[in-house]
Amino acid sequence: MTQAQSNQTAEAYWRDGFLFPLTVMKPQEAAEWRAELEQIERDWTDSDLPRPLNTYKKINAHCVMPMAYQVAMDPRILDAVEPILGPDILIYAVEFFIKEPRTRHMVTMHQDLTYWGLGEIDGLVTAWLALSPATTASGCMDFVAGSHKNPILPHEDTFSDTNLLSRGQEIKVDVADEDKVAIELQPGQMSLHHGLTIHGSGANRSDDRRIGLVIRYCRPDIAQQVADRDYAMLARGADRHGNFTLMAPPESLFAPRSMALYEEVMKAELAAKMAGAKEMKGVYAG
């Protein structure tokens, strides 16, 4: 990417609060990552892991799944993020968001930063990489352009069984259909969005799984404001601030050392994400 292209990318991101589609790998490469994920599902779904496999996929997969860390470290993805965050980049979280075919699960319109305990910051970017087609039929995301210029708006916890968010959180603002931009992506393409961008997604009405590998990147200067501790991994550059406990990547799938660290991270994350909630229901449900 040339400097001029980097400038244009950053300008569009700060104008709209998102970018798409960005092609970062060939469809075949995305298919290989999907195949690896689905092999893990076959091998480990009925195993004796301390938590259900879905939990490890949906929350901080990079702590215990080497493939999640490897994708997050892909230089092509980091090259797209750097014009927005700068040269020093941390991996804050990696999650698999999966909607099974012909299911009712959806994500209500919300802002990511609402319950993360990080405040209203510009220093966090979410990369959403498609490992299968993300279309209007399969329940792709919808973004509201320019909505990242709002503060954190009031949200309501619904704890709906069909909502893939931890608290079923939904923004208490009516969003007209004409204000939504459908973020359709093919395997190997990704979008980037700001933590305050209003977004959501519908149900998967297609015959294929909708698989997104979601990476949260942040600058080292941001800091947790609610929990006592927060964790991240260094992806590029340096951490000169010390606001996060830096983690080592997993050496193997569900290695004992990584599993112990995972529980530490979960405890801190739960303190931040469920602060003020009237119910307790996993940090993420989808």
Secondary structure, DSSP 8 states (H G I E B T S, - for coil): --HHHHHHHHHHHHHHSEEEEEE-S-HHHHHHHHHHHHHHHHHHTTS--SS-HHHHHHS-GGGT-HHHHHHHT-HHHHHHHHHHH-S-EEEEEEEEEEE-TTB--BEEEE-GGGGSSS-S-SSEEEEEEESS-B-TTTT-EEEETTGGGS----EE----TTB-STT--EESS---GGGEEEE-B-TTEEEEEETT--EEE--B-SSS-EEEEEEEEE-TT---SSSS--EEEEEES---S--SEE----SSTT-HHHHHHHHHHHHHHHHHHTTT-SS---S---
